[in-house]
Amino acid sequence: MIQLGHIASVIGLVTGAFLINIPLGYAREKSKKYSLKWFVLIHLSIPFMIAARLFLHVEFKYVPFIIIGAICGQFSSKVGDKLFKFFSSVKLAAVLIAVIAFTSIIGTIIEQNGDPQNNLKLIERIFGISSAPNIYSIFYSLGFMDMYHSIWFIAILVLFCLNLIICSLDRLPRISKIVNEPLSPLKSGAASKFSIHKELNLKGNIENYRGKIEIFFKKLGFYPIEAASDIETQFYAQKGAFTRYGIYVTHLSIIIILIGSVIGVFFGFDGFLNLPEGEVSDVAFHKNGSGEQKLGFSIRCDDFNVEFYKDTDRPMRYISWLTILKYNKEVKKQVIEVNTPLKYEGYTFYQANYGPMPPGKGVIVLRVTPNGEAEEILKLKVGESFNLAGTNLTATVVQFAPALAFDKDWKPFNYTEMMNNPAVFVVFKEKEETKLSWWVQKRYNKTWEIPGGHKIELIDNWGGQYTGLQVRKDPGVWLVYLGFMLMVIGLFFAMFTSHKKMWVIMSSEKGRVIINIAASANKNRTAFEEKIDNLSKLLS
């Protein structure tokens, strides 16, 4: 039985393929360079089918309808005339760039997939408390809370890419003709029509100036061609013709960057993993709370440590010791900090934050050095005891405090759950009689010295903290990098180089030489004209 959803899918796919193929069908008719078969299959139908499959999850049974829509679009040349002009419009490009920029600003200000309360508070600060709920509802309905995954934003990017492609297709044949057209000698009288033109009337004959002209051409990077006739001799050359393609390289780079970004948005991963010391995980969690992501390997936190600025609670650095395991084998170990992430199989693990585990989870690690005895590393739980070597004392770890402080009556308390000043309370007994009780604080070495010449150092509460990792995977990032490299190249050629042409025409008349210099440059004409003036001075 045919369902309404199937009918809607067919109509949507046929319409989409039809509309997208109309302007390209028009371009095919104008260029007459491609057969219908290859144009449909290679230029658009296959990419459209792949996009429909990947982004819209279209089943392959709908492929024939896509091809039908594409072919119909190819033959709609009258509609294509108008659509081609629309898509090749520079005004459309300007509008789309403005829309993308404006919406991206909103998407940057609003936390994507963030806490609704945070976004609501942000909107309250901008628009006021009374307007905030309505504006939040509008933004939510428009998809601004997850803008980069929204259909309308992707549609704008696709429209912008089409605009760039069709603008390039419209102008590229004309530019290619200019680039590939060989330079030829000027006809008589044509030199005076150039915007850069100099005429010199000098003594001597042509041979007196030939060498100087050739040297000048070569100094400017030209390789002159000589053409001689009965009445005149011409030197002419051009360089930088290929630089006219710079703008199209820039167009291509933008398209590649957008494709890479879309791939990253749809197939990438942006999540987090709170990993306690000593524990292993083979999943990470989506930031928006939509579930977990299988990593394909396991990651273990071997240790975690925070270093503070002296006499403050401001973290100076926090460090995680991580191990990657695959098939139960250790394949990579790395110490990571805030600006030193771990990378493995396309995933990048950044040190983002940290936090405490519930009380009692950690193992207290002490370095004990009795007076006159060798030091010993002990791992204990709260309530466990150890003997102080060389004495009759038994020490018991009675309490652990993550952030020890004392009130005005010297009563101990925790001022935060974070490990800002970890300490253990140790009670020393001899034959059930309490001899001494002492707070050993990790950050203050004066508390390590116990009466009697003994030393106890709190090394760690291992397992009492978790390391907060930001986990990212962006399979499109290399396309983005490639796009930016191409953009730099394209912009360099488009802005700082030009297509230059130069002719020097010499003719003899009554014992004198008439020299006409003609030149053109598609950019930075003033600088080129100054160089032509130098030639005039050289010859004069």
Secondary structure, DSSP 4 states (H G I P E B T S, - for coil): ---HHHHHHHHHHHHHHHHHHHHHHHHHHHH--S-HHHIIIIIIIHHHHHHHHHHH---GGGHHHHHHHHHHHHH-HHHHHHHHHHHT-HHHHHHHHHHHHHHHHHHHHSPTT--HHHHHHHHHHHH-TTTHHHHHHHHHHHTGGGGGG-HHHHHHHHHHHHHHHHHHHHHHHHHHHHHHSPP-PPPTT-GGGSSEEEEEEEES-HHHHHHHHHHHHHHTT---EEEE-SS-EEEEEEE-GGGGGHHHHHHHHHHHHHHHHHHHHHH-EEEEEEEETT-EEEEEEETTSS-EEEEEEEEEEEEEEEEE-TTSS-EEEEEEEEEEEETTEEEEEEEEBTTB-EEETTEEEEEEEEEEPPTT-SEEEEEEE-TTS--EEEEE-TT-EEE-TTSS-EEEEEEEESBEEE-TT--EEES-SSSSB-EEEEEEEETTEEEEEEEEETT-GGGGEETTTEEEEEEEEETSEEEEEEEEE-TTHHHHHHHHHHHHHHHHHHHH---EEEEEEEEEETTEEEEEEEEEESS-HHHHHHHHHHHHHHH-
